[in-house]
Amino acid sequence: MLMRLSPAQAYRRVELDAFIMGAAAADLTAICFDEAIGAIRRAIFAHDRASPDLRDRSLLTAINSIDALRLGVDRNHALAHALLTIYHGAGMLVRSSMRQFDAGNLQQAATDLSEIRSIVASPRPADNTSSSATALA
């Protein structure tokens, strides 16, 4: 059975797909950060509004985005081990909230990812200047 999207979700999906198709490595890194952080915040919002379906979809999006960040790390980069450790920890916090929801842990994961994003990822929309995210993607 096909999942039905609202018009807003469909437009957002099309916009995101178009952005991804024209994105450089640093831009893709920024997209993954933005998706993970936004999904975590949506999960907290959904939990507060007693919307378990949206909460679970948001947590899954966050997990997938964090996994994409982890998979995109250049293992030969000097910061690779530190980034992998942080991504692993953030992923574990989000995964644990799939079993037992913990808004505090999720907020910590979002904060950690936001801080790293501000250091390694170029601003969105695409800024064509180079950043350290290129080496990390």
C-alpha positions as CSV (number, residue, x, y, z in Angstrom):
1,M,0.0,0.0,0.0
2,L,1.3,3.4,-0.9
3,M,1.9,6.0,1.8
4,R,-0.2,9.1,1.3
5,L,1.6,12.4,1.7
6,S,0.0,15.7,2.4
7,P,0.5,18.4,-0.2
8,A,3.0,20.1,2.2
9,Q,5.0,16.9,2.6
10,A,5.0,16.3,-1.1
11,Y,6.3,19.8,-1.9
12,R,9.0,19.5,0.8
13,R,10.0,16.1,-0.6
14,V,10.3,17.5,-4.2
15,E,12.3,20.5,-2.9
16,L,14.6,18.3,-0.9
17,D,15.1,15.9,-3.9
18,A,15.9,18.8,-6.2
19,F,18.4,20.2,-3.7
20,I,20.1,16.8,-3.2
21,M,20.5,16.3,-7.0
22,G,22.5,19.5,-7.4
23,A,24.4,19.3,-4.1
24,A,28.1,19.0,-3.5
25,A,29.5,16.8,-0.7
26,A,29.5,19.6,1.8
27,D,25.9,20.4,1.0
28,L,24.9,16.8,1.4
29,T,26.5,16.8,4.8
30,A,24.5,19.9,5.8
31,I,21.3,18.3,4.5
32,C,21.9,15.2,6.7
33,F,22.5,17.4,9.8
34,D,19.4,19.5,9.0
35,E,17.3,16.4,8.5
36,A,18.5,14.7,11.7
37,I,18.1,17.8,13.9
38,G,14.7,18.7,12.4
39,A,13.5,15.1,12.8
40,I,14.5,15.0,16.4
41,R,12.7,18.2,17.1
42,R,9.6,16.9,15.3
43,A,9.7,13.7,17.4
44,I,9.7,15.8,20.6
45,F,6.9,17.9,19.3
46,A,4.9,14.9,18.2
47,H,5.4,13.2,21.5
48,D,4.2,16.3,23.4
49,R,1.1,16.3,21.1
50,A,0.4,12.6,21.6
51,S,1.1,11.7,18.0
52,P,2.9,8.4,18.1
53,D,2.9,7.9,14.3
54,L,4.6,11.2,13.6
55,R,7.0,10.6,16.5
56,D,8.1,7.2,15.2
57,R,8.5,8.4,11.6
58,S,10.5,11.3,12.9
59,L,12.8,9.1,15.0
60,L,13.3,6.8,12.0
61,T,14.2,9.8,9.8
62,A,16.7,11.0,12.5
63,I,18.3,7.6,12.7
64,N,18.6,7.3,8.9
65,S,20.1,10.8,8.7
66,I,22.6,10.1,11.5
67,D,23.6,6.8,9.8
68,A,24.1,8.7,6.5
69,L,26.4,11.1,8.4
70,R,28.3,8.2,9.9
71,L,28.7,6.5,6.5
72,G,29.9,9.6,4.9
73,V,32.9,10.2,7.1
74,D,36.2,9.9,5.4
75,R,38.0,7.3,7.7
76,N,41.4,8.8,6.8
77,H,40.4,12.3,8.1
78,A,42.0,13.5,11.3
79,L,38.6,14.0,12.9
80,A,37.1,10.8,11.7
81,H,37.3,8.9,15.0
82,A,35.8,11.8,17.0
83,L,32.9,12.3,14.5
84,L,32.2,8.6,14.4
85,T,32.0,8.5,18.2
86,I,29.7,11.5,18.3
87,Y,27.4,10.1,15.6
88,H,27.3,6.7,17.3
89,G,26.3,8.4,20.6
90,A,23.6,10.5,19.0
91,G,22.3,7.5,17.1
92,M,22.1,5.5,20.3
93,L,20.2,8.3,22.1
94,V,17.7,8.4,19.2
95,R,17.4,4.6,19.0
96,S,16.8,4.3,22.7
97,S,13.9,6.7,22.4
98,M,12.3,4.3,19.9
99,R,11.9,1.9,22.9
100,Q,11.5,4.4,25.8
101,F,10.9,8.0,24.7
102,D,13.3,10.4,26.5
103,A,12.9,14.1,25.4
104,G,16.0,15.1,27.4
105,N,18.2,12.6,25.6
106,L,16.8,13.6,22.2
107,Q,17.3,17.3,23.0
108,Q,21.0,16.5,23.9
109,A,21.4,14.6,20.6
110,A,19.9,17.6,18.7
111,T,22.2,20.0,20.6
112,D,25.3,17.9,19.9
113,L,24.5,17.7,16.2
114,S,23.7,21.4,16.0
115,E,27.1,22.2,17.5
116,I,28.9,20.0,15.1
117,R,26.9,21.2,12.1
118,S,27.9,24.8,12.9
119,I,31.6,23.7,12.7
120,V,31.7,21.3,9.8
121,A,28.8,22.0,7.5
122,S,28.3,24.9,5.1
123,P,25.1,26.9,5.5
124,R,22.0,25.8,3.6
125,P,21.1,26.8,0.9
126,A,24.3,25.8,-0.8
127,D,27.2,28.1,-0.2
128,N,29.7,27.3,-2.9
129,T,32.7,28.1,-0.7
130,S,34.7,25.2,0.5
131,S,34.3,24.0,4.1
132,S,35.7,21.3,6.3
133,A,32.6,19.2,5.6
134,T,34.0,18.4,2.1
135,A,36.9,16.5,3.7
136,L,34.5,14.8,6.1
137,A,31.9,13.8,3.5
